Amino acid sequence: MAIAAMQGFAGLSFFSVLLLMALGLAIIFGQMRVINMAHGEFMVIGAYTTYMLSVQASGMAPWASEYYILLAIPAAFLTAFIAGMVIEVVMIRHLYHRPLDTLLATWGLALIMQQGFRTFFGAREVSPSTPSWLEGSWRPTDMIDIPLNGMAIMLLTLLVTLGVVWLMYRSRWGLRVRATMASRDMSMAVGINTRWVDRLTFALGCGLAGIAGAAFTMISSTGPTSGTLYIVDTFLVVVFGGAGSITGTVVSAFLIAQGQSILEFFLGSSMAKVTTLLVIIGILMLRPEGLFKSKVRR
Amino acid sequence: MSYTLPKILEKRGLPGLLILAFVILVFVPLTMDVDGINLTGRFLSFAFVAVGLSLAWGYGGMLSLGQGLFFGIGGYAMAMYLKLEASTPEATRIQSTPGIPDFMDWNQITALPWFWVPFNSLTFTVLAILILPALVAALIGFALFTRRVTGVFFAIITQALVTIATILVIGQQGYTGGVNGITDLRTLKGWDIHSDSALVTLYYVNGVLLLAVIALGMWVLSTKYGRILMATRDQENRIRFSGYNVAYFKVFIFALSAFMSGIGGAMFTLQVGFMSPSIIGIIPSIEFVIFAAVGGRLSLLGAVYGTLLVTYARNLFAEAYPELWLFLIGGIFIAVVMFAPYGLAGLYEKYVKRRWNAFLASRGWKRPNGSDDDALKSQLMDAKPASEASK
């Protein structure tokens, strides 16, 4: 029972990072049909931003290194957001009518970004200092030991998810995004600046990846190629959930992360991963549109 | 636009194929030493995959990010046979279980696993190389295309498949050699594959097979089947409503591309003497796409030149300036996708061919604007790739 609870919790931490990554992708891929293979690299941008802030903070004052993480999360979002906007202007907007080509071009971008990280930060993996209030764990009983940083990530994920849902489905701006994606011509006719909608939507997705990066630093160290490890998983989460559906993304991230960590307990990590991926592909073959079908007519 | 394509194809091909044959079979062997020939041969074994991708992706519209899977099946089948030949009981006397490959012994496996046993036979191995990749691709294709999985979703699923294969190969060390792969391959039926004469022979075998595969691809594209394939890429529903079962056409071309990749994999193993997961993973699989894209996705011959160009550039740069290499290849890739979607072949059609025709016309040697086909071809190369979003 205690082992099951802890294994379940390990799955929840994985679920949180996966979901944070996938939310950005669900917006970029699900709404805009752009395949951003460099999404993992935007996550790494967020992670390195957090790391740099942590180095700055510990150089400044001891109390600063306790609370830098609160500043790091918005900073990571902002850096990735701005980077995303630049990329959109320079590259992505020329490729909207060729989705498969966005995949190839962003892969080239991912290679360049990886090498950029390696040149600036070195090939060595780095990890920021963890604030002392995030160390340690919560022990409801003697057997169960739940790390605090995992809980912090889950709280962050919850807040971000609620924020995204509000933004996409309750705000004026979200309405404009959905209108643009549903019918671009009509949206332009009613006076929506679709250029800016595209730009901000893409940047928002990248910014969310940046937040995922900040969360990522709390559970793992960051290297130049950390992003590529997650990209296949993240895409599968989005596709499996049904592109364009945030509920679907949450559910599928949960199923994939939990499935994998439960199987890990029985099969070992590599077979668990293989089994999970095979099951997802199997389900996708039976239900190519994913778990939650988007109701938008195309 | 779609109806002009087959017309273009009928005239394309033979001269280009002869030039390529000259480059591969005459030019390279005359100008290079054995190491250079072997290196080129290695690179050309990747070209099999690029040619297959040009068919499946350029003409069929199916972007597969998982061609490494098929390259790997071919390569591993060959490697398993060679490894068994290298692991005679005499050669492996010092192991606790003589007669099985060394990595199995290291992983405390005491008997040859059942799926290794048939690879004792060369006939079986060759058949496996020719059939297995195509069979696997046909199964995957059948499952996906009959469910109308297309475009991006197909790309992501094939990428996941190659991820699975890599994790399996690395995870099941005892059966596959793990991260190191299958190494120390020496002889084929007693013939030392590392000797100079063997390397040159293998290079020629590789070259002839590659030319044969390209000719096969050109032939397929010139048939009615090829036209339906291209029409499917551009307007899938119209072809479906015309009464064709689109899925089977796509399954066939995907299997054909896998067949080509499998041969490439086997030739790679023979020329290099090992096979490892680092050659079939996500990154190499995308590199194959880079080769095809640089060469020109609509040109089977261009795929070969694209492969040679990128691999030679990597060979030069990755040694001299390892930091710059990723910047360079990433930059090339973005530039090709954004500014020259038809790659080298497209640039050739647009700048060289057209000027040449104009020159000929100015001398009164040829009708102005070239033949109808030339005009159509350049018209095509100017056009943007078909919009996938509009489907």
Interface residues (C-beta under 8 A of the other chain):
Chain A: F29 R33 I35 M91 H94 L95 Y96 H97 R98 P99 L100 D101 L103 L104 A105 W107 G108 L109 A110 L111 I112 Q114 Q115 G116 R118 T119 T228 V232 F235 L236 V239 G268 S270 M271 K273 V274 L277 L278 I280 I281 L284 M285 L286 P288
Chain B: L63 A143 L144 R147 R148 V149 G151 V152 F153 A155 I156 I157 Q159 A160 L161 T163 I164 I167 L168 I170 G171 I282 I283 I286 V289 I290 A293 E323 W325 L326 F327 I329 G330 G331 I332 F333 I334 V337 M338 P341 K384 P385 S387 E388 A389 S390
